[in-house]
Amino acid sequence: MSGDLVNHAWRTSTPARSEGGGDASAVERERTSGDPGRALRHLAAAGDRTAAHLWLATQPDLLAARPDEADVPVAQIWRTALRHHLAGEPHLATALLATAPTGATGPHAVQTYCHAAVHHLLDDDIERASADVEEAARAAHACGVPTAHQAYARVVVLLAAATGDAAATLGRADATTGLRRADADLFRLMVHLDLASHLMRAGDAADALRQAEAAVRLTEVAGDSGYEPYALTLTAVAKCQLGRLEEALADGAAGLRLRELAGVTADEAFSLAALGMVHRRRREPRQARQALEGALSALATAPSRPASSAWVLAELARIRAADDLAAAQDLADRAVTVAREPERPYALLARGWVALLRGDTAAAHFDAAEARTGATVGRRRATLVDALQLTVLAADDPRASAGLLDDAAALCRELGDPAEEATVRLIAARLQGRQARRGAEGAEQKLRRCGVRLDPGVADGLTAITLRVPAVVIHTLGDFRVFRAGAVVPYGEWQSKKARDLLKILVAHRGRAVPRARLMELLWPDESPSRTANRLSVLLSTLRRVLGTGHHTSGRGAVLADRGSVAVDLDVIDVDVETFLTAAEEAQVALRAGHPDAPRALVRADELYGGDFLADDPYEDWAQPLREEAQVAHTSVLRALAQHAADTDQKLVYLMRLVHRDPYDEDAHLELVQVLRAAGRHGEAQRRYRTYVERMRELGIAPAGGPTTGVDTAAQQADSSSGPGGRVTRWRTPSAQPPWTAEVDAGRSPTGVPVQRKPRRLLGHPV
């Protein structure tokens, strides 16, 4: 989130192309020919907001008038400062205006104080701008010149807009007195843009968007095409902070296109940086890097304010973390170096996130603490949300600090940013472990709807939480394996098979405490507990050593033991069977709710099932309950996949897997035969039907398609291939038209595959 970084420091640093087709050379000719007012108006029309503010704060009649002898010194200050600005030297203009004496009177003094206020205002130095306005008010009232008073009144409104005082801007109806219609429209446009900029910094993106959209409409009506790209960029930033990332991307791209078509060079770096920020929040590193490097190049061609450079460098650092952490670190360090106090917290966050991805949690924690303090003091709520996330993830025990994420989520709701709130919720859910998997799934879906990619790479909380691989991962579906820090624990580290068996038993109990006496009975069934108690303690020590990681991931260890019982903490270790069961349950819930993501969830659950639970221990009674539960869950997933498969081949694959899992699954057999027959694969359908018949006979059950008229009829039927012992026939509800029949005369095809019964006809009419 970087809506906090939008400020008045963005402006053109060289004379820009004008809306009337004029360019920098035209401005220079007018400046050197002794008409600085015309040159200033050209720049104002071309999209230079500083020039626009200066023009609105200028008394045109003073531009060519000869000052009185007493006014010459102060007149020389503002006129020389104006020439510096027109020459592309705003820093010299600001420095010169700062030398103006206090207490001066007359219209030239008013002009000097108004110009100084504008420079300080756009430099985000509100305190000094306010002091300048007070001096201008005193001088204007003292001299009694109408044009001086009008210039002062306009600066008062511009200051109110820059500080977010919308009521004050509306309350000065006389502010446009003395202005031509075009200049009055320009004045109203500056007010909207300044209000939007301040509201964005204050975190009020909704009101900022309203002001920016009003500015866009005014540019269309008044024809100030030089400001439309900047106004569109402000709408893009506001929508980005509101989580409307698709719209933000469209507005940002439209602003750049208009800038190129109109030949507007003012605020080019800001437009590129804003577009890069949108791409960064969408987690699109390649597009973000292209835009941000363009912004950095634009800043390099001319003098820039520290705020602009710090923002671009910080954003680019977070993007470069996707491919080059060393380069990202260098960019972040540069951002912190050039950042001034209002922007320093954001630069610190960029450096902190990069440090966290590099594994330097101490540096990340330090930067997070300083950024959090700066954002709180500066009331930068969007930056504070980011700082709280980094504070939690850089902590020694993130779960213990997770309460800060509730504060971050509350701030997101205040800001009206659903995408960032979903990010906070996802981080919180993943920290909570398996108990919050459903919440994590919901947050992921919300982020996707907001246009956010979930791939790791960009230096932010999503990447940091995604890369937080559990210290211990246990594979129990299929072969039993334990991964520690991403590598398989060598068999020799266990020292004995009993240590592995102990872990298996604890996992099979799913985090529930197992009495020590029960563990000893399972591990040493033929020995006395008095002899095995010490052995169990030795195994527990081995288990703790094997599951150790060398760094803390939670406030407690993976093995929880007291004097009476032992358990494993499933929030510290990751067990594949638990992950599968949760995914299977969520998929079934989504399926019952008719959620469009249900097919994807079913496929994911199926992919997680790597085999039967502890397949290497098929005869252990303590493993059987969880094994059967996982098998039933997987069967349900396969059945749902078969039912909702998009094409015949997929359906057949799932049905065959069902039959392979349970050779006596009658429904799966029959559906498999039916699908094969519908696909015209009659030979395979015949073979599958014969297999089905054999399986049913093994159970002593009449295959479907056999006698269906009732028990008496079934008892009287004979099946020559059933063997001398006959068979037990199940009751089947009679139906007018059973889908299958095994009657030799009417229900079998020449190949023996059951077919649908057709009604007989008499003289061409159905009976």
Secondary structure by P-SEA (a helix, b strand, c coil): cccccccccccccccccccccccaaaaaaaaaaccaaaaaaaaaaaccaaaaaaaaacccccccccccccaaaaaaaaaaaaaaaaaccaaaaaaaaaacccccccaaaaaaaaaaaaaaaaacaaaaaaaaaaaaaaaaaaaccaaaaaaaaaaaaaaaaaacaaaaaaacccccccccaaaaaaaaaaaaaaaaaaaaaacaaaaaaaaaaaaaaaaaaaccccaaaaaaaaaaaaaaaacaaaaaaaaaaaaaaaaaaaccccaaaaaaaaaaaaaaaaccaaaaaaaaaaaaaaaaaccccaaaaaaaaaaaaaaaccccaaaaaaaaaaaaaaccccaaaaaaaaaaaaaaaacaaaaaaaaaaaaaaaaaaacaaaaaaaaaaaaaaacccccccaaaaaaaaaaaaaaccaaaaaaaaaaaaaaaccccaaaaaaaaaaaaaaccccccccccaaaaaaaccccbbbbcccbbbbbcccccccccccccaaaaaaaaaaaaaccccccaaaaaaaacccccccccaaaaaaaaaaaaaaacccccccccccccccccbbbbcccccccaaaaaaaaaaaaaaaaaacccaaaaaaaaaaaaccccccccccccccccaaaaaaaaaaaaaaaaaaaacccaaaaaaaaaaaaaacccaaaaaaaaaaaaaaacaaaaaaaaaaaaaaaaaaacccccccccccaaaaaacccccccccbbbbcccccccccccccccccccccccccccbbbbbcccccc
